[in-house]
Amino acid sequence: MIRLQLKLLQSGTTGLLVVAALTGCGYSQGAEQNSYGNSGGGLEGRTITFVTGSHPWVDVIKPLLPEFEKETGINVRIQGYFEDQLTQKLTVQFTARSETPDVFMYRPLQEGKLFFRNGWLEPLDAYATRDVDYDLGDFSPQAIRSSTVDGKLAGIPIITEQQILYYRKDLLKEAGLEVPSTIEELKEAAAKLHHPDQGVYGFVARGQRSPLVTQVSSFLYSEGGDFIQNGKAAINTPQAIKAFETYGGLLRDYGPPNVINMSWPQASAFFAEGKAALYTDANSIYRAALDQERSKVAGSVGFAPFPAGAEGSMPYNITSWGLAINPKSADKEAAWAFIEWATGKQMMLLTQQAGNPGARTSVWNDPQGTIGFPKELAAVFKQTINGGVDHDRPQTVDVAAAREQVGKIVQMVITGESDIRESANQANAALQDILDKEAE
């Protein structure tokens, strides 16, 4: 059997860098048997096509495919695409009722409802529960809910994300401030650390209309709101108004002048350049802040749980990427054998050791499961993996249109709108119209 050997290299003050290499022999955690062997039996000679997005998780899986092929006799053809290209590729293939790909990566909260409604996602409940060794119950409840549509398990989680607080240890220390643990403390700290004349802004986050929606979600949940409540649009409630004004106000008062054009690549780069004291975003993009070659503040970055609002700390806790099966596949059993292998406990341990936050509780509880992350960040991961909210955007079929309605309200705050209540009422009516049409 081929093994992924993980070498740990000290990387300055940013923690451990995990480098993968293939060696002979067996897994270091060899005591656990491979459950995918049960599904793989009798499938020798089958060929499946696996379509992926561009993600570090894929970089770990690729060199291990020969092991899967050897033990099951299933051949895997892999095709990779950038994120937007992936969605386009899948849409074209599925619209044409193609039997390929057999297995594919997808974003459950962005495409899940649309793909499922169109019949492009094979329900996996029966597959995932027939082998007790696979242990579906080991996945975090939030990750499973993120991957569930209309009560059916539409995909298996491979990557999770939670929103956290990034902060500059040195700047907080110089100002005599504690790490913000509440949203009010976050606002106070941003004000005290805001020194644009010195090239440092108090706060940065996503300001682009659609990208900001996922990041304002944790502010919304922590104030007791949601995008949709009891099946009705809820982006004009007092809780929603407060959250949108808080997030937008932070960016308006303490963010950079061009923040309205920033998505996560620009915001994370801005923080890494040492131009912001505080930054809230997904924990999965931590590498940008710790990159010794590109980050000017790699040695002074801290991580903390998302600050608490009126209802406590309620960050999103989602499946950002999952694996699914094409219902038209001619080799569904071979496709499931691959998913069972790729998402089993051993493989999730290996992919997580390489810095890809997984969804299995047992892996997070294993000391070896956190060696791919800086110690402080790993502690925050473990605090948030079993809490929070299982979505980070409106749960609709037309996610893009729904995000547009939320994003424009927040951008009004960023650009200085003094009263957003009427605009929020209009946006809420538009979101409700989307929901009503989808219910027809």
Summary of the structure (lengths in Angstrom):
residues: 440
radius of gyration: 22.1
end to end distance: 52.5
largest distance: 68.7
contacts: 1565
relative contact order: 0.18
helix: 47%
strand: 20%
